[in-house]
């Protein structure tokens, strides 16, 4: 028992240290969404044979934002980036928190064997497979490109499985709505966009770490799969992906506000 207590004490300190205590009482209106295009500038993300994650993610993010702005003008859309610039992971969540966002959507592309394909949407949580841990490690390794990352991320080590486990305990206050939105995204991908859905998954992801609202990270497909790379770089394919996320967003908003 003593050993368990000794392990949990630093874990709990890690979980709650630096976490914003201004968990404001929210009504159920979705008024502000922050759309985050993963990577940027010197951080290419993953790469296919002819394209980079940073570019595909930005195009999908901008299309998604345009759909929301045109069809749901009552919703304020904020982007973490609208061009090929680098934004530190901690600042992406900071933008969402500063603007009191009601939802945070991070857009990415996946990497793996050339045979791997399909979409998957992540929320913060305990990874239950080695594959989920690999995704978390890859996405979290971006912090190594940042100056002073050890101080900014409370000593988090992107190469340590234990660090990812402790990190995954964050965001529990928003877990239900994060999962609800994530499920709607994957439902749209599989049933409306005719994509292979790899499901909703959980992992310790830094970009979702300090966001004080429901948050998801969407892997839109594998750039390392030749067919998916073609699809993700095609304007029609990008439109299908953005439209699927938009429909999930609209449905989530309607359900959330109907519960008022």
LINMOWO-V174105 format. One line per field, one symbol per residue. ss: DSSP state (A for helix, B for strand, O for the rest). burial: I if it has 24 or more other ideal C-beta (glycine too) atoms within 12 Angstrom, else O. A space follows every 10 residues. Layout:
BEGIN
ss = ???
burial = ???
END
This chain:
BEGIN
ss = OAAAAAAAAA AAAAAAOOOO OOOOOOOOOO OBBBBBBOOB OOBOOOBOOO OBAAAAAAAA AAAAAAAAAA AOOOOBBBBO OOOOOOOOAA AAAAAAAAOO OOBBBBBBBB OOOOOOOOBB BBBBOOOOOA AAAAAAAAAA AAAAAOOOAA AAOOOOOOOO AAAAAAAOOO OAAAAAAAAA AAAAAAAAAA AOOOOOBBBB BBBOOAAAAO OOOBBBBBBB BBOOOAAAAA AAAOAAAAAA AAAAAAAAAA AAAAAAAAOO
burial = OOOOOOOOOO OOOIIOOOIO OOOOOIOOOI IIIIIIIIII OOIIIIOIOO IIIIIIIIII IIIIIIIIOO OIOOIOIIII IOOOOIIIII IIIIIIIOII IIIIIIIIII IIOOOIIIII IIIIIIIOOO IIIIIIIIII IIIIOIOOOO OOIIOIIIOO OOIIIIIIII IOIIIOIIII IIIIIIIIIO OOIOIIIIII IIIIIIIIII IIIIIIIIII IIIIIOOIIO IIIOOOIIOI IIIIIIIIII IIIOOIOOOO
END
